[in-house]
């Protein structure tokens, strides 16, 4: 990731509702969440939600897919990992023993409830 891409991602996350949206999508795992469920969960009007999701999409942090009449959004974990790697690239003045292990997101599939 280069500096301009990192700045674009950080700028997209530097707003309360967008950060909340992104955190919900990260927590949702690879299944993601339907746009309607995101709006209901955060209590955002449709137009406001759409605007915030568009900013996150433009930054490459969120991907979506249409499933019939539903649009399902998912966090782009590769982009999130790239941003984290960029931020910690030269961590601890090169002394790896002083740094905590790098955080890399490797979501595990959710078990289906019976």
C-alpha positions, 0 to 999 in steps of 0.5 A, spaced: 500 500 500 502 506 498 501 513 502 495 516 498 491 509 498 493 509 506 490 516 507 484 515 503 482 509 507 484 513 513 480 519 511 474 514 509 474 511 517 475 518 520 467 519 521 463 516 526 458 513 522 463 510 517 467 507 522 461 504 526 459 501 519 466 498 517 467 495 524 460 492 523 462 489 517 469 486 520 465 483 525 460 480 520 465 476 517 465 473 510 458 473 510 457 480 510 451 484 512 445 486 507 445 494 507 438 494 510 440 490 516 446 495 517 441 501 516 437 498 521 443 496 526 445 504 526 439 507 525 441 511 519 436 513 514 437 510 507 440 516 503 445 517 509 447 510 509 448 510 502 453 516 502 457 513 507 457 506 504 460 509 497 465 513 501 468 506 504 467 503 497 471 508 494 476 507 499 476 500 497 474 498 504 468 495 502 465 490 497 458 489 495 454 484 491 447 484 489 443 477 491 436 478 488 433 484 491 438 485 497 445 488 496 450 485 501 456 488 503 463 485 506 469 488 509 475 487 504 480 484 509 485 484 504 485 492 504 484 492 511 491 487 512 494 492 507 493 498 511 495 495 518 501 492 514 503 499 512 501 503 519 506 498 522 511 497 517 517 500 520 514 498 527 519 499 533 525 502 530 526 495 526 526 491 533 521 486 532 522 483 539 519 490 542 513 489 537 507 485 539 505 480 533 502 483 527 495 483 527 492 479 520 485 478 519 484 471 518 476 470 519 474 463 520 467 461 517 461 462 522 458 455 524 451 455 522 446 454 527 441 448 528 
